[in-house]
Amino acid sequence: MANMRSYTPALLQRFDRLTNKLSSLRQLDRIEARLDLKQFISEHGKDVCDEMFAVLQKRDAKHNA
């Protein structure tokens, strides 16, 4: 049960797009992403977002290795 995810692949994909948008070259995109991310965390919970962030960090570490 410890390996059970608390998010769907679609939710992870949406979170990935939001976090990528935080580093956009366009200031308006970054502002929008911060607002959207705040709402996203409010809707889905910080624990779920932390779990997805760890997955994305692991994925990115593999790509950058």
N, CA, C and O atoms as a Tripos MOL2 file, in Angstrom:
@<TRIPOS>MOLECULE
protein
  260   259    65     0     0
PROTEIN
NO_CHARGES

@<TRIPOS>ATOM
      1 N           0.8200   -1.1920    0.0000 N.3       1 MET1
      2 CA          0.0000    0.0000    0.0000 C.3       1 MET1
      3 C           0.8700    1.2640    0.0000 C.2       1 MET1
      4 O           0.4020    2.3220   -0.4220 O.2       1 MET1
      5 N           2.0950    1.1800    0.4530 N.am      2 ALA2
      6 CA          2.9770    2.3430    0.5230 C.3       2 ALA2
      7 C           3.3260    2.8760   -0.8630 C.2       2 ALA2
      8 O           3.6450    4.0560   -1.0070 O.2       2 ALA2
      9 N           3.2670    2.0090   -1.8980 N.am      3 ASN3
     10 CA          3.6050    2.4390   -3.2510 C.3       3 ASN3
     11 C           2.4130    2.9900   -4.0190 C.2       3 ASN3
     12 O           2.5520    3.3950   -5.1730 O.2       3 ASN3
     13 N           1.2580    3.0100   -3.3980 N.am      4 MET4
     14 CA          0.0610    3.4930   -4.0680 C.3       4 MET4
     15 C           0.1230    5.0030   -4.2730 C.2       4 MET4
     16 O           0.3620    5.7600   -3.3330 O.2       4 MET4
     17 N          -0.0930    5.4250   -5.5070 N.am      5 ARG5
     18 CA         -0.0790    6.8500   -5.8190 C.3       5 ARG5
     19 C          -1.4020    7.4920   -5.4270 C.2       5 ARG5
     20 O          -2.4570    6.8610   -5.4790 O.2       5 ARG5
     21 N          -1.3250    8.7360   -5.0410 N.am      6 SER6
     22 CA         -2.5310    9.4660   -4.6760 C.3       6 SER6
     23 C          -2.9050   10.4710   -5.7640 C.2       6 SER6
     24 O          -3.6100   11.4440   -5.4950 O.2       6 SER6
     25 N          -2.4380   10.2400   -6.9820 N.am      7 TYR7
     26 CA         -2.7280   11.1220   -8.1130 C.3       7 TYR7
     27 C          -2.8370   10.2830   -9.3790 C.2       7 TYR7
     28 O          -2.3580    9.1510   -9.4280 O.2       7 TYR7
     29 N          -3.4550   10.8350  -10.3780 N.am      8 THR8
     30 CA         -3.5950   10.1570  -11.6640 C.3       8 THR8
     31 C          -2.5050   10.6420  -12.6200 C.2       8 THR8
     32 O          -1.9060   11.6920  -12.3890 O.2       8 THR8
     33 N          -2.2440    9.8920  -13.6840 N.am      9 PRO9
     34 CA         -1.2850   10.3730  -14.6860 C.3       9 PRO9
     35 C          -1.6920   11.7260  -15.2800 C.2       9 PRO9
     36 O          -0.8350   12.5610  -15.5670 O.2       9 PRO9
     37 N          -2.9900   11.9410  -15.4620 N.am     10 ALA10
     38 CA         -3.4570   13.2190  -16.0040 C.3      10 ALA10
     39 C          -3.1760   14.3680  -15.0370 C.2      10 ALA10
     40 O          -2.8110   15.4650  -15.4600 O.2      10 ALA10
     41 N          -3.3440   14.1170  -13.7510 N.am     11 LEU11
     42 CA         -3.0670   15.1460  -12.7460 C.3      11 LEU11
     43 C          -1.5730   15.4610  -12.7050 C.2      11 LEU11
     44 O          -1.1840   16.6220  -12.5770 O.2      11 LEU11
     45 N          -0.7430   14.4350  -12.8140 N.am     12 LEU12
     46 CA          0.7060   14.6340  -12.8490 C.3      12 LEU12
     47 C           1.0950   15.4560  -14.0760 C.2      12 LEU12
     48 O           1.9440   16.3420  -13.9880 O.2      12 LEU12
     49 N           0.4880   15.1680  -15.1960 N.am     13 GLN13
     50 CA          0.7800   15.9110  -16.4290 C.3      13 GLN13
     51 C           0.3770   17.3830  -16.2790 C.2      13 GLN13
     52 O           1.0990   18.2790  -16.7160 O.2      13 GLN13
     53 N          -0.7640   17.6160  -15.6690 N.am     14 ARG14
     54 CA         -1.2150   18.9970  -15.4380 C.3      14 ARG14
     55 C          -0.2680   19.7340  -14.4890 C.2      14 ARG14
     56 O           0.0640   20.8980  -14.7100 O.2      14 ARG14
     57 N           0.1590   19.0500  -13.4420 N.am     15 PHE15
     58 CA          1.1050   19.6320  -12.4850 C.3      15 PHE15
     59 C           2.4440   19.9210  -13.1660 C.2      15 PHE15
     60 O           3.0660   20.9530  -12.9110 O.2      15 PHE15
     61 N           2.8770   19.0190  -14.0190 N.am     16 ASP16
     62 CA          4.1260   19.2070  -14.7550 C.3      16 ASP16
     63 C           4.0600   20.4570  -15.6340 C.2      16 ASP16
     64 O           5.0080   21.2420  -15.6710 O.2      16 ASP16
     65 N           2.9610   20.6390  -16.3280 N.am     17 ARG17
     66 CA          2.8050   21.8420  -17.1640 C.3      17 ARG17
     67 C           2.8240   23.1170  -16.3180 C.2      17 ARG17
     68 O           3.4330   24.1180  -16.6980 O.2      17 ARG17
     69 N           2.1500   23.0640  -15.1680 N.am     18 LEU18
     70 CA          2.1290   24.2290  -14.2780 C.3      18 LEU18
     71 C           3.5250   24.5750  -13.7810 C.2      18 LEU18
     72 O           3.9240   25.7390  -13.8050 O.2      18 LEU18
     73 N           4.2650   23.5720  -13.3310 N.am     19 THR19
     74 CA          5.5990   23.8430  -12.7900 C.3      19 THR19
     75 C           6.5610   24.2900  -13.8830 C.2      19 THR19
     76 O           7.4440   25.1100  -13.6280 O.2      19 THR19
     77 N           6.4070   23.7700  -15.0870 N.am     20 ASN20
     78 CA          7.2480   24.2280  -16.2040 C.3      20 ASN20
     79 C           6.9560   25.6770  -16.5530 C.2      20 ASN20
     80 O           7.8600   26.4360  -16.9050 O.2      20 ASN20
     81 N           5.7030   26.0500  -16.4550 N.am     21 LYS21
     82 CA          5.3040   27.4190  -16.7840 C.3      21 LYS21
     83 C           5.9030   28.4360  -15.8030 C.2      21 LYS21
     84 O           6.0320   29.6170  -16.1260 O.2      21 LYS21
     85 N           6.2660   27.9650  -14.6040 N.am     22 LEU22
     86 CA          6.8800   28.8610  -13.6150 C.3      22 LEU22
     87 C           8.2290   29.3980  -14.0890 C.2      22 LEU22
     88 O           8.6820   30.4400  -13.6160 O.2      22 LEU22
     89 N           8.8620   28.7000  -15.0090 N.am     23 SER23
     90 CA         10.1730   29.1460  -15.4980 C.3      23 SER23
     91 C          10.0990   29.7100  -16.9200 C.2      23 SER23
     92 O          11.1130   29.8010  -17.6130 O.2      23 SER23
     93 N           8.9200   30.0780  -17.3370 N.am     24 SER24
     94 CA          8.7310   30.6710  -18.6680 C.3      24 SER24
     95 C           9.5190   31.9750  -18.7850 C.2      24 SER24
     96 O           9.7560   32.6640  -17.7930 O.2      24 SER24
     97 N           9.9100   32.2930  -19.9880 N.am     25 LEU25
     98 CA         10.5770   33.5650  -20.2440 C.3      25 LEU25
     99 C           9.5900   34.7280  -20.1990 C.2      25 LEU25
    100 O           9.9850   35.8800  -20.0190 O.2      25 LEU25
    101 N           8.3120   34.4200  -20.3620 N.am     26 ARG26
    102 CA          7.2650   35.4520  -20.3420 C.3      26 ARG26
    103 C           6.7920   35.6940  -18.9140 C.2      26 ARG26
    104 O           6.3400   34.7730  -18.2330 O.2      26 ARG26
    105 N           6.8970   36.9180  -18.4770 N.am     27 GLN27
    106 CA          6.5240   37.2730  -17.1090 C.3      27 GLN27
    107 C           5.0590   36.9640  -16.8150 C.2      27 GLN27
    108 O           4.7360   36.4790  -15.7310 O.2      27 GLN27
    109 N           4.1780   37.2350  -17.7610 N.am     28 LEU28
    110 CA          2.7550   36.9730  -17.5420 C.3      28 LEU28
    111 C           2.4810   35.4830  -17.3470 C.2      28 LEU28
    112 O           1.6160   35.1100  -16.5550 O.2      28 LEU28
    113 N           3.2110   34.6360  -18.0620 N.am     29 ASP29
    114 CA          3.0810   33.1890  -17.8660 C.3      29 ASP29
    115 C           3.4800   32.8010  -16.4440 C.2      29 ASP29
    116 O           2.8000   32.0080  -15.7920 O.2      29 ASP29
    117 N           4.5860   33.3660  -15.9730 N.am     30 ARG30
    118 CA          5.0590   33.0440  -14.6110 C.3      30 ARG30
    119 C           4.0570   33.4940  -13.5560 C.2      30 ARG30
    120 O           3.7850   32.7680  -12.6000 O.2      30 ARG30
    121 N           3.5110   34.6920  -13.7300 N.am     31 ILE31
    122 CA          2.5160   35.2080  -12.7780 C.3      31 ILE31
    123 C           1.2800   34.3160  -12.7850 C.2      31 ILE31
    124 O           0.7760   33.9290  -11.7310 O.2      31 ILE31
    125 N           0.8030   33.9960  -13.9750 N.am     32 GLU32
    126 CA         -0.3660   33.1320  -14.1020 C.3      32 GLU32
    127 C          -0.1070   31.7670  -13.4710 C.2      32 GLU32
    128 O          -0.9720   31.2190  -12.7890 O.2      32 GLU32
    129 N           1.0810   31.2230  -13.7000 N.am     33 ALA33
    130 CA          1.4260   29.9160  -13.1420 C.3      33 ALA33
    131 C           1.4350   29.9430  -11.6180 C.2      33 ALA33
    132 O           0.9690   28.9980  -10.9820 O.2      33 ALA33
    133 N           1.9560   31.0070  -11.0300 N.am     34 ARG34
    134 CA          1.9570   31.1010   -9.5530 C.3      34 ARG34
    135 C           0.5440   31.1140   -9.0060 C.2      34 ARG34
    136 O           0.2530   30.4620   -8.0030 O.2      34 ARG34
    137 N          -0.3300   31.8500   -9.6610 N.am     35 LEU35
    138 CA         -1.7300   31.8960   -9.2230 C.3      35 LEU35
    139 C          -2.4160   30.5450   -9.4270 C.2      35 LEU35
    140 O          -3.1370   30.0670   -8.5510 O.2      35 LEU35
    141 N          -2.1860   29.9410  -10.5800 N.am     36 ASP36
    142 CA         -2.7880   28.6460  -10.8760 C.3      36 ASP36
    143 C          -2.2680   27.5670   -9.9350 C.2      36 ASP36
    144 O          -3.0270   26.7060   -9.4900 O.2      36 ASP36
    145 N          -0.9770   27.6140   -9.6340 N.am     37 LEU37
    146 CA         -0.3890   26.6120   -8.7530 C.3      37 LEU37
    147 C          -0.9600   26.7280   -7.3340 C.2      37 LEU37
    148 O          -1.2040   25.7190   -6.6710 O.2      37 LEU37
    149 N          -1.1640   27.9340   -6.8890 N.am     38 LYS38
    150 CA         -1.7700   28.1470   -5.5680 C.3      38 LYS38
    151 C          -3.1520   27.4930   -5.5130 C.2      38 LYS38
    152 O          -3.4880   26.8160   -4.5410 O.2      38 LYS38
    153 N          -3.9350   27.7000   -6.5500 N.am     39 GLN39
    154 CA         -5.2740   27.1010   -6.6250 C.3      39 GLN39
    155 C          -5.1820   25.5760   -6.7260 C.2      39 GLN39
    156 O          -5.9490   24.8590   -6.0830 O.2      39 GLN39
    157 N          -4.2540   25.0950   -7.5250 N.am     40 PHE40
    158 CA         -4.0540   23.6570   -7.7170 C.3      40 PHE40
    159 C          -3.7330   22.9900   -6.3820 C.2      40 PHE40
    160 O          -4.3100   21.9550   -6.0480 O.2      40 PHE40
    161 N          -2.8140   23.5790   -5.6210 N.am     41 ILE41
    162 CA         -2.4360   23.0270   -4.3130 C.3      41 ILE41
    163 C          -3.6280   23.0520   -3.3670 C.2      41 ILE41
    164 O          -3.8380   22.1110   -2.6010 O.2      41 ILE41
    165 N          -4.4000   24.1150   -3.4190 N.am     42 SER42
    166 CA         -5.5940   24.2220   -2.5910 C.3      42 SER42
    167 C          -6.5940   23.1150   -2.9210 C.2      42 SER42
    168 O          -7.2220   22.5600   -2.0190 O.2      42 SER42
    169 N          -6.7450   22.7940   -4.1910 N.am     43 GLU43
    170 CA         -7.6980   21.7750   -4.6290 C.3      43 GLU43
    171 C          -7.2370   20.3570   -4.3340 C.2      43 GLU43
    172 O          -8.0470   19.5110   -3.9540 O.2      43 GLU43
    173 N          -5.9400   20.0850   -4.5050 N.am     44 HIS44
    174 CA         -5.4520   18.7090   -4.4600 C.3      44 HIS44
    175 C          -4.6300   18.3760   -3.2170 C.2      44 HIS44
    176 O          -4.3710   17.2060   -2.9370 O.2      44 HIS44
    177 N          -4.2260   19.3880   -2.4850 N.am     45 GLY45
    178 CA         -3.4740   19.1660   -1.2530 C.3      45 GLY45
    179 C          -1.9750   19.2270   -1.4560 C.2      45 GLY45
    180 O          -1.4510   18.7990   -2.4840 O.2      45 GLY45
    181 N          -1.3020   19.7620   -0.4670 N.am     46 LYS46
    182 CA          0.1540   19.9200   -0.5220 C.3      46 LYS46
    183 C           0.8670   18.5730   -0.5590 C.2      46 LYS46
    184 O           1.8830   18.4300   -1.2380 O.2      46 LYS46
    185 N           0.3410   17.5800    0.1680 N.am     47 ASP47
    186 CA          0.9720   16.2610    0.1920 C.3      47 ASP47
    187 C           1.0170   15.6270   -1.1970 C.2      47 ASP47
    188 O           2.0350   15.0630   -1.5990 O.2      47 ASP47
    189 N          -0.0920   15.7240   -1.9230 N.am     48 VAL48
    190 CA         -0.1570   15.1690   -3.2730 C.3      48 VAL48
    191 C           0.8110   15.9190   -4.1870 C.2      48 VAL48
    192 O           1.5180   15.3050   -4.9860 O.2      48 VAL48
    193 N           0.8420   17.2310   -4.0670 N.am     49 CYS49
    194 CA          1.7440   18.0350   -4.9010 C.3      49 CYS49
    195 C           3.2050   17.7450   -4.5720 C.2      49 CYS49
    196 O           4.0390   17.6860   -5.4750 O.2      49 CYS49
    197 N           3.5220   17.5630   -3.3020 N.am     50 ASP50
    198 CA          4.8860   17.2090   -2.9180 C.3      50 ASP50
    199 C           5.2780   15.8520   -3.5060 C.2      50 ASP50
    200 O           6.4080   15.6610   -3.9570 O.2      50 ASP50
    201 N           4.3380   14.9230   -3.4950 N.am     51 GLU51
    202 CA          4.5870   13.5950   -4.0640 C.3      51 GLU51
    203 C           4.8540   13.6880   -5.5660 C.2      51 GLU51
    204 O           5.7820   13.0650   -6.0820 O.2      51 GLU51
    205 N           4.0300   14.4750   -6.2580 N.am     52 MET52
    206 CA          4.2260   14.6350   -7.7030 C.3      52 MET52
    207 C           5.5250   15.3770   -8.0050 C.2      52 MET52
    208 O           6.2160   15.0440   -8.9680 O.2      52 MET52
    209 N           5.8670   16.3800   -7.1920 N.am     53 PHE53
    210 CA          7.1030   17.1200   -7.3990 C.3      53 PHE53
    211 C           8.3140   16.1980   -7.2710 C.2      53 PHE53
    212 O           9.2670   16.3070   -8.0420 O.2      53 PHE53
    213 N           8.2730   15.2970   -6.3010 N.am     54 ALA54
    214 CA          9.3730   14.3350   -6.1290 C.3      54 ALA54
    215 C           9.5040   13.4400   -7.3620 C.2      54 ALA54
    216 O          10.6170   13.1330   -7.7910 O.2      54 ALA54
    217 N           8.3840   13.0250   -7.9270 N.am     55 VAL55
    218 CA          8.4010   12.2000   -9.1370 C.3      55 VAL55
    219 C           9.0200   12.9770  -10.2990 C.2      55 VAL55
    220 O           9.8330   12.4390  -11.0500 O.2      55 VAL55
    221 N           8.6340   14.2340  -10.4400 N.am     56 LEU56
    222 CA          9.1810   15.0540  -11.5270 C.3      56 LEU56
    223 C          10.6670   15.3180  -11.3410 C.2      56 LEU56
    224 O          11.4220   15.3260  -12.3130 O.2      56 LEU56
    225 N          11.0930   15.5340  -10.1050 N.am     57 GLN57
    226 CA         12.5250   15.7380   -9.8460 C.3      57 GLN57
    227 C          13.3200   14.4900  -10.2010 C.2      57 GLN57
    228 O          14.4040   14.5820  -10.7770 O.2      57 GLN57
    229 N          12.7850   13.3310   -9.8600 N.am     58 LYS58
    230 CA         13.4560   12.0700  -10.1740 C.3      58 LYS58
    231 C          13.5500   11.8830  -11.6880 C.2      58 LYS58
    232 O          14.5850   11.4670  -12.2090 O.2      58 LYS58
    233 N          12.4620   12.1930  -12.3820 N.am     59 ARG59
    234 CA         12.4510   12.0920  -13.8440 C.3      59 ARG59
    235 C          13.4880   13.0290  -14.4620 C.2      59 ARG59
    236 O          14.2390   12.6350  -15.3550 O.2      59 ARG59
    237 N          13.5210   14.2680  -13.9800 N.am     60 ASP60
    238 CA         14.4460   15.2440  -14.5270 C.3      60 ASP60
    239 C          15.8990   14.8920  -14.2200 C.2      60 ASP60
    240 O          16.7870   15.1600  -15.0300 O.2      60 ASP60
    241 N          16.1410   14.3010  -13.0700 N.am     61 ALA61
    242 CA         17.5000   13.8810  -12.7110 C.3      61 ALA61
    243 C          17.9900   12.7990  -13.6900 C.2      61 ALA61
    244 O          19.1610   12.7860  -14.0670 O.2      61 ALA61
    245 N          17.1010   11.9100  -14.0900 N.am     62 LYS62
    246 CA         17.4650   10.8690  -15.0490 C.3      62 LYS62
    247 C          17.7950   11.4840  -16.4150 C.2      62 LYS62
    248 O          18.7320   11.0540  -17.0870 O.2      62 LYS62
    249 N          17.0220   12.4860  -16.8120 N.am     63 HIS63
    250 CA         17.2290   13.1340  -18.1140 C.3      63 HIS63
    251 C          18.5110   13.9630  -18.1290 C.2      63 HIS63
    252 O          19.1340   14.1240  -19.1780 O.2      63 HIS63
    253 N          18.9010   14.4820  -16.9840 N.am     64 ASN64
    254 CA         20.0760   15.3480  -16.9130 C.3      64 ASN64
    255 C          21.3490   14.5810  -16.5540 C.2      64 ASN64
    256 O          22.4290   15.1680  -16.4900 O.2      64 ASN64
    257 N          21.2310   13.2940  -16.3240 N.am     65 ALA65
    258 CA         22.4050   12.4930  -15.9280 C.3      65 ALA65
    259 C          23.2580   12.1300  -17.1170 C.2      65 ALA65
    260 O          24.2800   11.4620  -16.9630 O.2      65 ALA65
@<TRIPOS>BOND
     1     1     2 1
     2     2     3 1
     3     3     4 2
     4     3     5 am
     5     5     6 1
     6     6     7 1
     7     7     8 2
     8     7     9 am
     9     9    10 1
    10    10    11 1
    11    11    12 2
    12    11    13 am
    13    13    14 1
    14    14    15 1
    15    15    16 2
    16    15    17 am
    17    17    18 1
    18    18    19 1
    19    19    20 2
    20    19    21 am
    21    21    22 1
    22    22    23 1
    23    23    24 2
    24    23    25 am
    25    25    26 1
    26    26    27 1
    27    27    28 2
    28    27    29 am
    29    29    30 1
    30    30    31 1
    31    31    32 2
    32    31    33 am
    33    33    34 1
    34    34    35 1
    35    35    36 2
    36    35    37 am
    37    37    38 1
    38    38    39 1
    39    39    40 2
    40    39    41 am
    41    41    42 1
    42    42    43 1
    43    43    44 2
    44    43    45 am
    45    45    46 1
    46    46    47 1
    47    47    48 2
    48    47    49 am
    49    49    50 1
    50    50    51 1
    51    51    52 2
    52    51    53 am
    53    53    54 1
    54    54    55 1
    55    55    56 2
    56    55    57 am
    57    57    58 1
    58    58    59 1
    59    59    60 2
    60    59    61 am
    61    61    62 1
    62    62    63 1
    63    63    64 2
    64    63    65 am
    65    65    66 1
    66    66    67 1
    67    67    68 2
    68    67    69 am
    69    69    70 1
    70    70    71 1
    71    71    72 2
    72    71    73 am
    73    73    74 1
    74    74    75 1
    75    75    76 2
    76    75    77 am
    77    77    78 1
    78    78    79 1
    79    79    80 2
    80    79    81 am
    81    81    82 1
    82    82    83 1
    83    83    84 2
    84    83    85 am
    85    85    86 1
    86    86    87 1
    87    87    88 2
    88    87    89 am
    89    89    90 1
    90    90    91 1
    91    91    92 2
    92    91    93 am
    93    93    94 1
    94    94    95 1
    95    95    96 2
    96    95    97 am
    97    97    98 1
    98    98    99 1
    99    99   100 2
   100    99   101 am
   101   101   102 1
   102   102   103 1
   103   103   104 2
   104   103   105 am
   105   105   106 1
   106   106   107 1
   107   107   108 2
   108   107   109 am
   109   109   110 1
   110   110   111 1
   111   111   112 2
   112   111   113 am
   113   113   114 1
   114   114   115 1
   115   115   116 2
   116   115   117 am
   117   117   118 1
   118   118   119 1
   119   119   120 2
   120   119   121 am
   121   121   122 1
   122   122   123 1
   123   123   124 2
   124   123   125 am
   125   125   126 1
   126   126   127 1
   127   127   128 2
   128   127   129 am
   129   129   130 1
   130   130   131 1
   131   131   132 2
   132   131   133 am
   133   133   134 1
   134   134   135 1
   135   135   136 2
   136   135   137 am
   137   137   138 1
   138   138   139 1
   139   139   140 2
   140   139   141 am
   141   141   142 1
   142   142   143 1
   143   143   144 2
   144   143   145 am
   145   145   146 1
   146   146   147 1
   147   147   148 2
   148   147   149 am
   149   149   150 1
   150   150   151 1
   151   151   152 2
   152   151   153 am
   153   153   154 1
   154   154   155 1
   155   155   156 2
   156   155   157 am
   157   157   158 1
   158   158   159 1
   159   159   160 2
   160   159   161 am
   161   161   162 1
   162   162   163 1
   163   163   164 2
   164   163   165 am
   165   165   166 1
   166   166   167 1
   167   167   168 2
   168   167   169 am
   169   169   170 1
   170   170   171 1
   171   171   172 2
   172   171   173 am
   173   173   174 1
   174   174   175 1
   175   175   176 2
   176   175   177 am
   177   177   178 1
   178   178   179 1
   179   179   180 2
   180   179   181 am
   181   181   182 1
   182   182   183 1
   183   183   184 2
   184   183   185 am
   185   185   186 1
   186   186   187 1
   187   187   188 2
   188   187   189 am
   189   189   190 1
   190   190   191 1
   191   191   192 2
   192   191   193 am
   193   193   194 1
   194   194   195 1
   195   195   196 2
   196   195   197 am
   197   197   198 1
   198   198   199 1
   199   199   200 2
   200   199   201 am
   201   201   202 1
   202   202   203 1
   203   203   204 2
   204   203   205 am
   205   205   206 1
   206   206   207 1
   207   207   208 2
   208   207   209 am
   209   209   210 1
   210   210   211 1
   211   211   212 2
   212   211   213 am
   213   213   214 1
   214   214   215 1
   215   215   216 2
   216   215   217 am
   217   217   218 1
   218   218   219 1
   219   219   220 2
   220   219   221 am
   221   221   222 1
   222   222   223 1
   223   223   224 2
   224   223   225 am
   225   225   226 1
   226   226   227 1
   227   227   228 2
   228   227   229 am
   229   229   230 1
   230   230   231 1
   231   231   232 2
   232   231   233 am
   233   233   234 1
   234   234   235 1
   235   235   236 2
   236   235   237 am
   237   237   238 1
   238   238   239 1
   239   239   240 2
   240   239   241 am
   241   241   242 1
   242   242   243 1
   243   243   244 2
   244   243   245 am
   245   245   246 1
   246   246   247 1
   247   247   248 2
   248   247   249 am
   249   249   250 1
   250   250   251 1
   251   251   252 2
   252   251   253 am
   253   253   254 1
   254   254   255 1
   255   255   256 2
   256   255   257 am
   257   257   258 1
   258   258   259 1
   259   259   260 2
@<TRIPOS>SUBSTRUCTURE
     1 MET1         2 RESIDUE 1 A MET
     2 ALA2         6 RESIDUE 1 A ALA
     3 ASN3        10 RESIDUE 1 A ASN
     4 MET4        14 RESIDUE 1 A MET
     5 ARG5        18 RESIDUE 1 A ARG
     6 SER6        22 RESIDUE 1 A SER
     7 TYR7        26 RESIDUE 1 A TYR
     8 THR8        30 RESIDUE 1 A THR
     9 PRO9        34 RESIDUE 1 A PRO
    10 ALA10       38 RESIDUE 1 A ALA
    11 LEU11       42 RESIDUE 1 A LEU
    12 LEU12       46 RESIDUE 1 A LEU
    13 GLN13       50 RESIDUE 1 A GLN
    14 ARG14       54 RESIDUE 1 A ARG
    15 PHE15       58 RESIDUE 1 A PHE
    16 ASP16       62 RESIDUE 1 A ASP
    17 ARG17       66 RESIDUE 1 A ARG
    18 LEU18       70 RESIDUE 1 A LEU
    19 THR19       74 RESIDUE 1 A THR
    20 ASN20       78 RESIDUE 1 A ASN
    21 LYS21       82 RESIDUE 1 A LYS
    22 LEU22       86 RESIDUE 1 A LEU
    23 SER23       90 RESIDUE 1 A SER
    24 SER24       94 RESIDUE 1 A SER
    25 LEU25       98 RESIDUE 1 A LEU
    26 ARG26      102 RESIDUE 1 A ARG
    27 GLN27      106 RESIDUE 1 A GLN
    28 LEU28      110 RESIDUE 1 A LEU
    29 ASP29      114 RESIDUE 1 A ASP
    30 ARG30      118 RESIDUE 1 A ARG
    31 ILE31      122 RESIDUE 1 A ILE
    32 GLU32      126 RESIDUE 1 A GLU
    33 ALA33      130 RESIDUE 1 A ALA
    34 ARG34      134 RESIDUE 1 A ARG
    35 LEU35      138 RESIDUE 1 A LEU
    36 ASP36      142 RESIDUE 1 A ASP
    37 LEU37      146 RESIDUE 1 A LEU
    38 LYS38      150 RESIDUE 1 A LYS
    39 GLN39      154 RESIDUE 1 A GLN
    40 PHE40      158 RESIDUE 1 A PHE
    41 ILE41      162 RESIDUE 1 A ILE
    42 SER42      166 RESIDUE 1 A SER
    43 GLU43      170 RESIDUE 1 A GLU
    44 HIS44      174 RESIDUE 1 A HIS
    45 GLY45      178 RESIDUE 1 A GLY
    46 LYS46      182 RESIDUE 1 A LYS
    47 ASP47      186 RESIDUE 1 A ASP
    48 VAL48      190 RESIDUE 1 A VAL
    49 CYS49      194 RESIDUE 1 A CYS
    50 ASP50      198 RESIDUE 1 A ASP
    51 GLU51      202 RESIDUE 1 A GLU
    52 MET52      206 RESIDUE 1 A MET
    53 PHE53      210 RESIDUE 1 A PHE
    54 ALA54      214 RESIDUE 1 A ALA
    55 VAL55      218 RESIDUE 1 A VAL
    56 LEU56      222 RESIDUE 1 A LEU
    57 GLN57      226 RESIDUE 1 A GLN
    58 LYS58      230 RESIDUE 1 A LYS
    59 ARG59      234 RESIDUE 1 A ARG
    60 ASP60      238 RESIDUE 1 A ASP
    61 ALA61      242 RESIDUE 1 A ALA
    62 LYS62      246 RESIDUE 1 A LYS
    63 HIS63      250 RESIDUE 1 A HIS
    64 ASN64      254 RESIDUE 1 A ASN
    65 ALA65      258 RESIDUE 1 A ALA
